[in-house]
Amino acid sequence: AKTRSEVSGGGRKPWRQKGTGHARQGSTRSPQWTGGGVVFAPVPRDYSFKINKKEKRAALKSVLTSRVLDNKLIVVDELKFDEIKTKKFQAVMDNLKVKKALVVIADNDEKITMSARNIPTVKTALVNSINVYDILKGDTLVLTKDAVAKIEEVYA
C-alpha cells in the first residue's frame, strides 16, 4: 500500500480552484480518488536501538546473578546423546524437573540442538550467543560444565 506521495502521478491540479462547479481538488492521487493513495499506509520501521557494550555485559552479569540467587540455574556435568531423539532430551528435562529453559552448551552439538528444537519451551544456545532476553524468557538456565568455564573466562 502506498501513501499519496508514493503513488505515481497527480502532480498537476485536476481542474482550476473556482468556477467549474466541482469540489476543489489538488491532486488526482489523494485518498478519495480512484487510484489514489492509502490514508495511513503501513510503513516499515526499524525499532532496533544501540546498547553500549559495557551496559550489555553488565545486564548479562546481572541476569546470571539473579538466576543463581533464585536457584534457577542448573549445572550439568555433560549433555551427550547417541542419537538425535527429542524423547530422550525431554526425559532429561523431566529428570531435572525443568519445564521452560534455556540450555547453554559450549560447543555446537547437532544432536543436542536437533533433539531440543521441537520442544516449544526449550531453547538451546551457544555460550558466545547467549543474551539477556533468552535467559529471562526461559525460567531456568541449564548450563554444561564446559559452558560455565567459558562464561567464567569471558565475564569473570
Phi and psi in radians as a Rosetta constraint file:
Dihedral C 1 N 2 CA 2 C 2 CIRCULARHARMONIC -2.041 0.35
Dihedral N 2 CA 2 C 2 N 3 CIRCULARHARMONIC 2.556 0.35
Dihedral C 2 N 3 CA 3 C 3 CIRCULARHARMONIC -1.370 0.35
Dihedral N 3 CA 3 C 3 N 4 CIRCULARHARMONIC 3.017 0.35
Dihedral C 3 N 4 CA 4 C 4 CIRCULARHARMONIC -1.079 0.35
Dihedral N 4 CA 4 C 4 N 5 CIRCULARHARMONIC -0.473 0.35
Dihedral C 4 N 5 CA 5 C 5 CIRCULARHARMONIC -1.385 0.35
Dihedral N 5 CA 5 C 5 N 6 CIRCULARHARMONIC -0.368 0.35
Dihedral C 5 N 6 CA 6 C 6 CIRCULARHARMONIC -1.577 0.35
Dihedral N 6 CA 6 C 6 N 7 CIRCULARHARMONIC -0.368 0.35
Dihedral C 6 N 7 CA 7 C 7 CIRCULARHARMONIC -1.263 0.35
Dihedral N 7 CA 7 C 7 N 8 CIRCULARHARMONIC 2.412 0.35
Dihedral C 7 N 8 CA 8 C 8 CIRCULARHARMONIC -1.311 0.35
Dihedral N 8 CA 8 C 8 N 9 CIRCULARHARMONIC 2.576 0.35
Dihedral C 8 N 9 CA 9 C 9 CIRCULARHARMONIC 1.570 0.35
Dihedral N 9 CA 9 C 9 N 10 CIRCULARHARMONIC -2.984 0.35
Dihedral C 9 N 10 CA 10 C 10 CIRCULARHARMONIC 1.378 0.35
Dihedral N 10 CA 10 C 10 N 11 CIRCULARHARMONIC 0.372 0.35
Dihedral C 10 N 11 CA 11 C 11 CIRCULARHARMONIC -1.374 0.35
Dihedral N 11 CA 11 C 11 N 12 CIRCULARHARMONIC -0.602 0.35
Dihedral C 11 N 12 CA 12 C 12 CIRCULARHARMONIC -1.591 0.35
Dihedral N 12 CA 12 C 12 N 13 CIRCULARHARMONIC 2.586 0.35
Dihedral C 12 N 13 CA 13 C 13 CIRCULARHARMONIC -1.171 0.35
Dihedral N 13 CA 13 C 13 N 14 CIRCULARHARMONIC 2.229 0.35
Dihedral C 13 N 14 CA 14 C 14 CIRCULARHARMONIC -1.080 0.35
Dihedral N 14 CA 14 C 14 N 15 CIRCULARHARMONIC -0.681 0.35
Dihedral C 14 N 15 CA 15 C 15 CIRCULARHARMONIC -2.612 0.35
Dihedral N 15 CA 15 C 15 N 16 CIRCULARHARMONIC 2.877 0.35
Dihedral C 15 N 16 CA 16 C 16 CIRCULARHARMONIC -1.128 0.35
Dihedral N 16 CA 16 C 16 N 17 CIRCULARHARMONIC 2.814 0.35
Dihedral C 16 N 17 CA 17 C 17 CIRCULARHARMONIC -1.085 0.35
Dihedral N 17 CA 17 C 17 N 18 CIRCULARHARMONIC -0.766 0.35
Dihedral C 17 N 18 CA 18 C 18 CIRCULARHARMONIC -2.214 0.35
Dihedral N 18 CA 18 C 18 N 19 CIRCULARHARMONIC 2.694 0.35
Dihedral C 18 N 19 CA 19 C 19 CIRCULARHARMONIC 1.643 0.35
Dihedral N 19 CA 19 C 19 N 20 CIRCULARHARMONIC 0.036 0.35
Dihedral C 19 N 20 CA 20 C 20 CIRCULARHARMONIC -1.788 0.35
Dihedral N 20 CA 20 C 20 N 21 CIRCULARHARMONIC -0.335 0.35
Dihedral C 20 N 21 CA 21 C 21 CIRCULARHARMONIC 1.552 0.35
Dihedral N 21 CA 21 C 21 N 22 CIRCULARHARMONIC -0.241 0.35
Dihedral C 21 N 22 CA 22 C 22 CIRCULARHARMONIC -1.360 0.35
Dihedral N 22 CA 22 C 22 N 23 CIRCULARHARMONIC 2.760 0.35
Dihedral C 22 N 23 CA 23 C 23 CIRCULARHARMONIC -1.212 0.35
Dihedral N 23 CA 23 C 23 N 24 CIRCULARHARMONIC 2.607 0.35
Dihedral C 23 N 24 CA 24 C 24 CIRCULARHARMONIC -1.158 0.35
Dihedral N 24 CA 24 C 24 N 25 CIRCULARHARMONIC 2.373 0.35
Dihedral C 24 N 25 CA 25 C 25 CIRCULARHARMONIC -2.402 0.35
Dihedral N 25 CA 25 C 25 N 26 CIRCULARHARMONIC 2.515 0.35
Dihedral C 25 N 26 CA 26 C 26 CIRCULARHARMONIC -1.906 0.35
Dihedral N 26 CA 26 C 26 N 27 CIRCULARHARMONIC -0.394 0.35
Dihedral C 26 N 27 CA 27 C 27 CIRCULARHARMONIC -2.699 0.35
Dihedral N 27 CA 27 C 27 N 28 CIRCULARHARMONIC 2.579 0.35
Dihedral C 27 N 28 CA 28 C 28 CIRCULARHARMONIC -1.452 0.35
Dihedral N 28 CA 28 C 28 N 29 CIRCULARHARMONIC 0.019 0.35
Dihedral C 28 N 29 CA 29 C 29 CIRCULARHARMONIC -1.939 0.35
Dihedral N 29 CA 29 C 29 N 30 CIRCULARHARMONIC 0.176 0.35
Dihedral C 29 N 30 CA 30 C 30 CIRCULARHARMONIC -1.242 0.35
Dihedral N 30 CA 30 C 30 N 31 CIRCULARHARMONIC 2.738 0.35
Dihedral C 30 N 31 CA 31 C 31 CIRCULARHARMONIC -0.991 0.35
Dihedral N 31 CA 31 C 31 N 32 CIRCULARHARMONIC -0.483 0.35
Dihedral C 31 N 32 CA 32 C 32 CIRCULARHARMONIC -1.389 0.35
Dihedral N 32 CA 32 C 32 N 33 CIRCULARHARMONIC -0.141 0.35
Dihedral C 32 N 33 CA 33 C 33 CIRCULARHARMONIC -1.557 0.35
Dihedral N 33 CA 33 C 33 N 34 CIRCULARHARMONIC 2.593 0.35
Dihedral C 33 N 34 CA 34 C 34 CIRCULARHARMONIC -1.154 0.35
Dihedral N 34 CA 34 C 34 N 35 CIRCULARHARMONIC 2.305 0.35
Dihedral C 34 N 35 CA 35 C 35 CIRCULARHARMONIC 1.454 0.35
Dihedral N 35 CA 35 C 35 N 36 CIRCULARHARMONIC 0.105 0.35
Dihedral C 35 N 36 CA 36 C 36 CIRCULARHARMONIC -1.468 0.35
Dihedral N 36 CA 36 C 36 N 37 CIRCULARHARMONIC 3.072 0.35
Dihedral C 36 N 37 CA 37 C 37 CIRCULARHARMONIC -1.363 0.35
Dihedral N 37 CA 37 C 37 N 38 CIRCULARHARMONIC 2.941 0.35
Dihedral C 37 N 38 CA 38 C 38 CIRCULARHARMONIC -1.505 0.35
Dihedral N 38 CA 38 C 38 N 39 CIRCULARHARMONIC 2.468 0.35
Dihedral C 38 N 39 CA 39 C 39 CIRCULARHARMONIC -1.054 0.35
Dihedral N 39 CA 39 C 39 N 40 CIRCULARHARMONIC -1.087 0.35
Dihedral C 39 N 40 CA 40 C 40 CIRCULARHARMONIC -2.073 0.35
Dihedral N 40 CA 40 C 40 N 41 CIRCULARHARMONIC 1.236 0.35
Dihedral C 40 N 41 CA 41 C 41 CIRCULARHARMONIC -1.143 0.35
Dihedral N 41 CA 41 C 41 N 42 CIRCULARHARMONIC 2.542 0.35
Dihedral C 41 N 42 CA 42 C 42 CIRCULARHARMONIC -1.130 0.35
Dihedral N 42 CA 42 C 42 N 43 CIRCULARHARMONIC 2.405 0.35
Dihedral C 42 N 43 CA 43 C 43 CIRCULARHARMONIC -2.142 0.35
Dihedral N 43 CA 43 C 43 N 44 CIRCULARHARMONIC 2.159 0.35
Dihedral C 43 N 44 CA 44 C 44 CIRCULARHARMONIC -1.137 0.35
Dihedral N 44 CA 44 C 44 N 45 CIRCULARHARMONIC 2.324 0.35
Dihedral C 44 N 45 CA 45 C 45 CIRCULARHARMONIC -2.255 0.35
Dihedral N 45 CA 45 C 45 N 46 CIRCULARHARMONIC 2.600 0.35
Dihedral C 45 N 46 CA 46 C 46 CIRCULARHARMONIC -1.767 0.35
Dihedral N 46 CA 46 C 46 N 47 CIRCULARHARMONIC 1.951 0.35
Dihedral C 46 N 47 CA 47 C 47 CIRCULARHARMONIC -1.634 0.35
Dihedral N 47 CA 47 C 47 N 48 CIRCULARHARMONIC 0.053 0.35
Dihedral C 47 N 48 CA 48 C 48 CIRCULARHARMONIC -1.246 0.35
Dihedral N 48 CA 48 C 48 N 49 CIRCULARHARMONIC 2.633 0.35
Dihedral C 48 N 49 CA 49 C 49 CIRCULARHARMONIC -2.481 0.35
Dihedral N 49 CA 49 C 49 N 50 CIRCULARHARMONIC 2.775 0.35
Dihedral C 49 N 50 CA 50 C 50 CIRCULARHARMONIC -1.462 0.35
Dihedral N 50 CA 50 C 50 N 51 CIRCULARHARMONIC 2.414 0.35
Dihedral C 50 N 51 CA 51 C 51 CIRCULARHARMONIC -2.122 0.35
Dihedral N 51 CA 51 C 51 N 52 CIRCULARHARMONIC 2.363 0.35
Dihedral C 51 N 52 CA 52 C 52 CIRCULARHARMONIC -1.089 0.35
Dihedral N 52 CA 52 C 52 N 53 CIRCULARHARMONIC 2.556 0.35
Dihedral C 52 N 53 CA 53 C 53 CIRCULARHARMONIC -1.002 0.35
Dihedral N 53 CA 53 C 53 N 54 CIRCULARHARMONIC -0.778 0.35
Dihedral C 53 N 54 CA 54 C 54 CIRCULARHARMONIC -1.161 0.35
Dihedral N 54 CA 54 C 54 N 55 CIRCULARHARMONIC -0.640 0.35
Dihedral C 54 N 55 CA 55 C 55 CIRCULARHARMONIC -1.156 0.35
Dihedral N 55 CA 55 C 55 N 56 CIRCULARHARMONIC -0.742 0.35
Dihedral C 55 N 56 CA 56 C 56 CIRCULARHARMONIC -1.082 0.35
Dihedral N 56 CA 56 C 56 N 57 CIRCULARHARMONIC -0.766 0.35
Dihedral C 56 N 57 CA 57 C 57 CIRCULARHARMONIC -1.118 0.35
Dihedral N 57 CA 57 C 57 N 58 CIRCULARHARMONIC -0.753 0.35
Dihedral C 57 N 58 CA 58 C 58 CIRCULARHARMONIC -1.097 0.35
Dihedral N 58 CA 58 C 58 N 59 CIRCULARHARMONIC -0.696 0.35
Dihedral C 58 N 59 CA 59 C 59 CIRCULARHARMONIC -1.114 0.35
Dihedral N 59 CA 59 C 59 N 60 CIRCULARHARMONIC -0.744 0.35
Dihedral C 59 N 60 CA 60 C 60 CIRCULARHARMONIC -1.117 0.35
Dihedral N 60 CA 60 C 60 N 61 CIRCULARHARMONIC -0.767 0.35
Dihedral C 60 N 61 CA 61 C 61 CIRCULARHARMONIC -1.034 0.35
Dihedral N 61 CA 61 C 61 N 62 CIRCULARHARMONIC -0.769 0.35
Dihedral C 61 N 62 CA 62 C 62 CIRCULARHARMONIC -1.074 0.35
Dihedral N 62 CA 62 C 62 N 63 CIRCULARHARMONIC -0.769 0.35
Dihedral C 62 N 63 CA 63 C 63 CIRCULARHARMONIC -1.172 0.35
Dihedral N 63 CA 63 C 63 N 64 CIRCULARHARMONIC -0.733 0.35
Dihedral C 63 N 64 CA 64 C 64 CIRCULARHARMONIC -1.076 0.35
Dihedral N 64 CA 64 C 64 N 65 CIRCULARHARMONIC -0.739 0.35
Dihedral C 64 N 65 CA 65 C 65 CIRCULARHARMONIC -1.077 0.35
Dihedral N 65 CA 65 C 65 N 66 CIRCULARHARMONIC -0.773 0.35
Dihedral C 65 N 66 CA 66 C 66 CIRCULARHARMONIC -1.118 0.35
Dihedral N 66 CA 66 C 66 N 67 CIRCULARHARMONIC -0.637 0.35
Dihedral C 66 N 67 CA 67 C 67 CIRCULARHARMONIC -1.120 0.35
Dihedral N 67 CA 67 C 67 N 68 CIRCULARHARMONIC -0.674 0.35
Dihedral C 67 N 68 CA 68 C 68 CIRCULARHARMONIC -1.161 0.35
Dihedral N 68 CA 68 C 68 N 69 CIRCULARHARMONIC -0.818 0.35
Dihedral C 68 N 69 CA 69 C 69 CIRCULARHARMONIC -1.129 0.35
Dihedral N 69 CA 69 C 69 N 70 CIRCULARHARMONIC -0.564 0.35
Dihedral C 69 N 70 CA 70 C 70 CIRCULARHARMONIC -1.536 0.35
Dihedral N 70 CA 70 C 70 N 71 CIRCULARHARMONIC 0.114 0.35
Dihedral C 70 N 71 CA 71 C 71 CIRCULARHARMONIC 0.959 0.35
Dihedral N 71 CA 71 C 71 N 72 CIRCULARHARMONIC 0.709 0.35
Dihedral C 71 N 72 CA 72 C 72 CIRCULARHARMONIC -1.948 0.35
Dihedral N 72 CA 72 C 72 N 73 CIRCULARHARMONIC 0.399 0.35
Dihedral C 72 N 73 CA 73 C 73 CIRCULARHARMONIC -2.138 0.35
Dihedral N 73 CA 73 C 73 N 74 CIRCULARHARMONIC 2.187 0.35
Dihedral C 73 N 74 CA 74 C 74 CIRCULARHARMONIC -2.084 0.35
Dihedral N 74 CA 74 C 74 N 75 CIRCULARHARMONIC 2.233 0.35
Dihedral C 74 N 75 CA 75 C 75 CIRCULARHARMONIC -1.847 0.35
Dihedral N 75 CA 75 C 75 N 76 CIRCULARHARMONIC 2.156 0.35
Dihedral C 75 N 76 CA 76 C 76 CIRCULARHARMONIC -1.849 0.35
Dihedral N 76 CA 76 C 76 N 77 CIRCULARHARMONIC 2.459 0.35
Dihedral C 76 N 77 CA 77 C 77 CIRCULARHARMONIC -0.973 0.35
Dihedral N 77 CA 77 C 77 N 78 CIRCULARHARMONIC -0.947 0.35
Dihedral C 77 N 78 CA 78 C 78 CIRCULARHARMONIC -2.809 0.35
Dihedral N 78 CA 78 C 78 N 79 CIRCULARHARMONIC 2.674 0.35
Dihedral C 78 N 79 CA 79 C 79 CIRCULARHARMONIC -1.980 0.35
Dihedral N 79 CA 79 C 79 N 80 CIRCULARHARMONIC 1.912 0.35
Dihedral C 79 N 80 CA 80 C 80 CIRCULARHARMONIC -2.294 0.35
Dihedral N 80 CA 80 C 80 N 81 CIRCULARHARMONIC 2.350 0.35
Dihedral C 80 N 81 CA 81 C 81 CIRCULARHARMONIC -2.249 0.35
Dihedral N 81 CA 81 C 81 N 82 CIRCULARHARMONIC 2.486 0.35
Dihedral C 81 N 82 CA 82 C 82 CIRCULARHARMONIC -1.323 0.35
Dihedral N 82 CA 82 C 82 N 83 CIRCULARHARMONIC -0.595 0.35
Dihedral C 82 N 83 CA 83 C 83 CIRCULARHARMONIC -2.470 0.35
Dihedral N 83 CA 83 C 83 N 84 CIRCULARHARMONIC 2.921 0.35
Dihedral C 83 N 84 CA 84 C 84 CIRCULARHARMONIC -1.410 0.35
Dihedral N 84 CA 84 C 84 N 85 CIRCULARHARMONIC 1.886 0.35
Dihedral C 84 N 85 CA 85 C 85 CIRCULARHARMONIC -2.563 0.35
Dihedral N 85 CA 85 C 85 N 86 CIRCULARHARMONIC 1.959 0.35
Dihedral C 85 N 86 CA 86 C 86 CIRCULARHARMONIC -1.103 0.35
Dihedral N 86 CA 86 C 86 N 87 CIRCULARHARMONIC -0.645 0.35
Dihedral C 86 N 87 CA 87 C 87 CIRCULARHARMONIC -1.062 0.35
Dihedral N 87 CA 87 C 87 N 88 CIRCULARHARMONIC -0.690 0.35
Dihedral C 87 N 88 CA 88 C 88 CIRCULARHARMONIC -1.177 0.35
Dihedral N 88 CA 88 C 88 N 89 CIRCULARHARMONIC -0.712 0.35
Dihedral C 88 N 89 CA 89 C 89 CIRCULARHARMONIC -1.136 0.35
Dihedral N 89 CA 89 C 89 N 90 CIRCULARHARMONIC -0.719 0.35
Dihedral C 89 N 90 CA 90 C 90 CIRCULARHARMONIC -1.106 0.35
Dihedral N 90 CA 90 C 90 N 91 CIRCULARHARMONIC -0.639 0.35
Dihedral C 90 N 91 CA 91 C 91 CIRCULARHARMONIC -1.099 0.35
Dihedral N 91 CA 91 C 91 N 92 CIRCULARHARMONIC -0.713 0.35
Dihedral C 91 N 92 CA 92 C 92 CIRCULARHARMONIC -1.092 0.35
Dihedral N 92 CA 92 C 92 N 93 CIRCULARHARMONIC -0.773 0.35
Dihedral C 92 N 93 CA 93 C 93 CIRCULARHARMONIC -1.110 0.35
Dihedral N 93 CA 93 C 93 N 94 CIRCULARHARMONIC -0.729 0.35
Dihedral C 93 N 94 CA 94 C 94 CIRCULARHARMONIC -1.129 0.35
Dihedral N 94 CA 94 C 94 N 95 CIRCULARHARMONIC -0.653 0.35
Dihedral C 94 N 95 CA 95 C 95 CIRCULARHARMONIC -1.104 0.35
Dihedral N 95 CA 95 C 95 N 96 CIRCULARHARMONIC -0.663 0.35
Dihedral C 95 N 96 CA 96 C 96 CIRCULARHARMONIC -1.407 0.35
Dihedral N 96 CA 96 C 96 N 97 CIRCULARHARMONIC -0.070 0.35
Dihedral C 96 N 97 CA 97 C 97 CIRCULARHARMONIC 1.014 0.35
Dihedral N 97 CA 97 C 97 N 98 CIRCULARHARMONIC 0.796 0.35
Dihedral C 97 N 98 CA 98 C 98 CIRCULARHARMONIC -2.036 0.35
Dihedral N 98 CA 98 C 98 N 99 CIRCULARHARMONIC 2.309 0.35
Dihedral C 98 N 99 CA 99 C 99 CIRCULARHARMONIC -1.819 0.35
Dihedral N 99 CA 99 C 99 N 100 CIRCULARHARMONIC -1.089 0.35
Dihedral C 99 N 100 CA 100 C 100 CIRCULARHARMONIC -1.842 0.35
Dihedral N 100 CA 100 C 100 N 101 CIRCULARHARMONIC 2.054 0.35
Dihedral C 100 N 101 CA 101 C 101 CIRCULARHARMONIC -2.574 0.35
Dihedral N 101 CA 101 C 101 N 102 CIRCULARHARMONIC 2.740 0.35
Dihedral C 101 N 102 CA 102 C 102 CIRCULARHARMONIC -1.949 0.35
Dihedral N 102 CA 102 C 102 N 103 CIRCULARHARMONIC 2.076 0.35
Dihedral C 102 N 103 CA 103 C 103 CIRCULARHARMONIC -1.740 0.35
Dihedral N 103 CA 103 C 103 N 104 CIRCULARHARMONIC 2.063 0.35
Dihedral C 103 N 104 CA 104 C 104 CIRCULARHARMONIC -1.831 0.35
Dihedral N 104 CA 104 C 104 N 105 CIRCULARHARMONIC 2.164 0.35
Dihedral C 104 N 105 CA 105 C 105 CIRCULARHARMONIC -2.066 0.35
Dihedral N 105 CA 105 C 105 N 106 CIRCULARHARMONIC 2.685 0.35
Dihedral C 105 N 106 CA 106 C 106 CIRCULARHARMONIC -1.357 0.35
Dihedral N 106 CA 106 C 106 N 107 CIRCULARHARMONIC -0.832 0.35
Dihedral C 106 N 107 CA 107 C 107 CIRCULARHARMONIC -2.024 0.35
Dihedral N 107 CA 107 C 107 N 108 CIRCULARHARMONIC 2.699 0.35
Dihedral C 107 N 108 CA 108 C 108 CIRCULARHARMONIC -1.231 0.35
Dihedral N 108 CA 108 C 108 N 109 CIRCULARHARMONIC 1.831 0.35
Dihedral C 108 N 109 CA 109 C 109 CIRCULARHARMONIC -1.940 0.35
Dihedral N 109 CA 109 C 109 N 110 CIRCULARHARMONIC 1.910 0.35
Dihedral C 109 N 110 CA 110 C 110 CIRCULARHARMONIC -1.072 0.35
Dihedral N 110 CA 110 C 110 N 111 CIRCULARHARMONIC -0.600 0.35
Dihedral C 110 N 111 CA 111 C 111 CIRCULARHARMONIC -1.126 0.35
Dihedral N 111 CA 111 C 111 N 112 CIRCULARHARMONIC -0.669 0.35
Dihedral C 111 N 112 CA 112 C 112 CIRCULARHARMONIC -1.258 0.35
Dihedral N 112 CA 112 C 112 N 113 CIRCULARHARMONIC -0.889 0.35
Dihedral C 112 N 113 CA 113 C 113 CIRCULARHARMONIC -1.100 0.35
Dihedral N 113 CA 113 C 113 N 114 CIRCULARHARMONIC -0.704 0.35
Dihedral C 113 N 114 CA 114 C 114 CIRCULARHARMONIC -1.315 0.35
Dihedral N 114 CA 114 C 114 N 115 CIRCULARHARMONIC -0.510 0.35
Dihedral C 114 N 115 CA 115 C 115 CIRCULARHARMONIC -1.233 0.35
Dihedral N 115 CA 115 C 115 N 116 CIRCULARHARMONIC -0.538 0.35
Dihedral C 115 N 116 CA 116 C 116 CIRCULARHARMONIC -1.627 0.35
Dihedral N 116 CA 116 C 116 N 117 CIRCULARHARMONIC -0.328 0.35
Dihedral C 116 N 117 CA 117 C 117 CIRCULARHARMONIC -1.222 0.35
Dihedral N 117 CA 117 C 117 N 118 CIRCULARHARMONIC -0.308 0.35
Dihedral C 117 N 118 CA 118 C 118 CIRCULARHARMONIC -1.612 0.35
Dihedral N 118 CA 118 C 118 N 119 CIRCULARHARMONIC 0.002 0.35
Dihedral C 118 N 119 CA 119 C 119 CIRCULARHARMONIC -1.618 0.35
Dihedral N 119 CA 119 C 119 N 120 CIRCULARHARMONIC 1.998 0.35
Dihedral C 119 N 120 CA 120 C 120 CIRCULARHARMONIC -1.123 0.35
Dihedral N 120 CA 120 C 120 N 121 CIRCULARHARMONIC -0.453 0.35
Dihedral C 120 N 121 CA 121 C 121 CIRCULARHARMONIC -1.621 0.35
Dihedral N 121 CA 121 C 121 N 122 CIRCULARHARMONIC -0.008 0.35
Dihedral C 121 N 122 CA 122 C 122 CIRCULARHARMONIC -2.069 0.35
Dihedral N 122 CA 122 C 122 N 123 CIRCULARHARMONIC 2.369 0.35
Dihedral C 122 N 123 CA 123 C 123 CIRCULARHARMONIC -2.236 0.35
Dihedral N 123 CA 123 C 123 N 124 CIRCULARHARMONIC 2.401 0.35
Dihedral C 123 N 124 CA 124 C 124 CIRCULARHARMONIC -1.835 0.35
Dihedral N 124 CA 124 C 124 N 125 CIRCULARHARMONIC 2.596 0.35
Dihedral C 124 N 125 CA 125 C 125 CIRCULARHARMONIC -2.598 0.35
Dihedral N 125 CA 125 C 125 N 126 CIRCULARHARMONIC 2.612 0.35
Dihedral C 125 N 126 CA 126 C 126 CIRCULARHARMONIC -1.435 0.35
Dihedral N 126 CA 126 C 126 N 127 CIRCULARHARMONIC 2.755 0.35
Dihedral C 126 N 127 CA 127 C 127 CIRCULARHARMONIC -0.997 0.35
Dihedral N 127 CA 127 C 127 N 128 CIRCULARHARMONIC -0.717 0.35
Dihedral C 127 N 128 CA 128 C 128 CIRCULARHARMONIC -1.331 0.35
Dihedral N 128 CA 128 C 128 N 129 CIRCULARHARMONIC -0.105 0.35
Dihedral C 128 N 129 CA 129 C 129 CIRCULARHARMONIC -2.073 0.35
Dihedral N 129 CA 129 C 129 N 130 CIRCULARHARMONIC 0.255 0.35
Dihedral C 129 N 130 CA 130 C 130 CIRCULARHARMONIC -1.282 0.35
Dihedral N 130 CA 130 C 130 N 131 CIRCULARHARMONIC 2.552 0.35
Dihedral C 130 N 131 CA 131 C 131 CIRCULARHARMONIC -2.457 0.35
Dihedral N 131 CA 131 C 131 N 132 CIRCULARHARMONIC 2.864 0.35
Dihedral C 131 N 132 CA 132 C 132 CIRCULARHARMONIC -1.039 0.35
Dihedral N 132 CA 132 C 132 N 133 CIRCULARHARMONIC -0.751 0.35
Dihedral C 132 N 133 CA 133 C 133 CIRCULARHARMONIC -1.037 0.35
Dihedral N 133 CA 133 C 133 N 134 CIRCULARHARMONIC -0.859 0.35
Dihedral C 133 N 134 CA 134 C 134 CIRCULARHARMONIC -1.112 0.35
Dihedral N 134 CA 134 C 134 N 135 CIRCULARHARMONIC -0.679 0.35
Dihedral C 134 N 135 CA 135 C 135 CIRCULARHARMONIC -1.133 0.35
Dihedral N 135 CA 135 C 135 N 136 CIRCULARHARMONIC -0.750 0.35
Dihedral C 135 N 136 CA 136 C 136 CIRCULARHARMONIC -1.225 0.35
Dihedral N 136 CA 136 C 136 N 137 CIRCULARHARMONIC -0.582 0.35
Dihedral C 136 N 137 CA 137 C 137 CIRCULARHARMONIC -1.186 0.35
Dihedral N 137 CA 137 C 137 N 138 CIRCULARHARMONIC -0.701 0.35
Dihedral C 137 N 138 CA 138 C 138 CIRCULARHARMONIC -1.472 0.35
Dihedral N 138 CA 138 C 138 N 139 CIRCULARHARMONIC 2.263 0.35
Dihedral C 138 N 139 CA 139 C 139 CIRCULARHARMONIC -1.108 0.35
Dihedral N 139 CA 139 C 139 N 140 CIRCULARHARMONIC -0.709 0.35
Dihedral C 139 N 140 CA 140 C 140 CIRCULARHARMONIC -2.014 0.35
Dihedral N 140 CA 140 C 140 N 141 CIRCULARHARMONIC 2.555 0.35
Dihedral C 140 N 141 CA 141 C 141 CIRCULARHARMONIC -1.918 0.35
Dihedral N 141 CA 141 C 141 N 142 CIRCULARHARMONIC 2.056 0.35
Dihedral C 141 N 142 CA 142 C 142 CIRCULARHARMONIC -1.888 0.35
Dihedral N 142 CA 142 C 142 N 143 CIRCULARHARMONIC 2.124 0.35
Dihedral C 142 N 143 CA 143 C 143 CIRCULARHARMONIC -2.114 0.35
Dihedral N 143 CA 143 C 143 N 144 CIRCULARHARMONIC 2.576 0.35
Dihedral C 143 N 144 CA 144 C 144 CIRCULARHARMONIC -1.559 0.35
Dihedral N 144 CA 144 C 144 N 145 CIRCULARHARMONIC 2.825 0.35
Dihedral C 144 N 145 CA 145 C 145 CIRCULARHARMONIC -1.063 0.35
Dihedral N 145 CA 145 C 145 N 146 CIRCULARHARMONIC -0.675 0.35
Dihedral C 145 N 146 CA 146 C 146 CIRCULARHARMONIC -1.084 0.35
Dihedral N 146 CA 146 C 146 N 147 CIRCULARHARMONIC -0.694 0.35
Dihedral C 146 N 147 CA 147 C 147 CIRCULARHARMONIC -1.132 0.35
Dihedral N 147 CA 147 C 147 N 148 CIRCULARHARMONIC -0.719 0.35
Dihedral C 147 N 148 CA 148 C 148 CIRCULARHARMONIC -1.066 0.35
Dihedral N 148 CA 148 C 148 N 149 CIRCULARHARMONIC -0.762 0.35
Dihedral C 148 N 149 CA 149 C 149 CIRCULARHARMONIC -1.048 0.35
Dihedral N 149 CA 149 C 149 N 150 CIRCULARHARMONIC -0.766 0.35
Dihedral C 149 N 150 CA 150 C 150 CIRCULARHARMONIC -1.168 0.35
Dihedral N 150 CA 150 C 150 N 151 CIRCULARHARMONIC -0.678 0.35
Dihedral C 150 N 151 CA 151 C 151 CIRCULARHARMONIC -1.117 0.35
Dihedral N 151 CA 151 C 151 N 152 CIRCULARHARMONIC -0.769 0.35
Dihedral C 151 N 152 CA 152 C 152 CIRCULARHARMONIC -1.080 0.35
Dihedral N 152 CA 152 C 152 N 153 CIRCULARHARMONIC -0.692 0.35
Dihedral C 152 N 153 CA 153 C 153 CIRCULARHARMONIC -1.076 0.35
Dihedral N 153 CA 153 C 153 N 154 CIRCULARHARMONIC -0.714 0.35
Dihedral C 153 N 154 CA 154 C 154 CIRCULARHARMONIC -1.464 0.35
Dihedral N 154 CA 154 C 154 N 155 CIRCULARHARMONIC -0.757 0.35
Dihedral C 154 N 155 CA 155 C 155 CIRCULARHARMONIC -1.834 0.35
Dihedral N 155 CA 155 C 155 N 156 CIRCULARHARMONIC -0.058 0.35
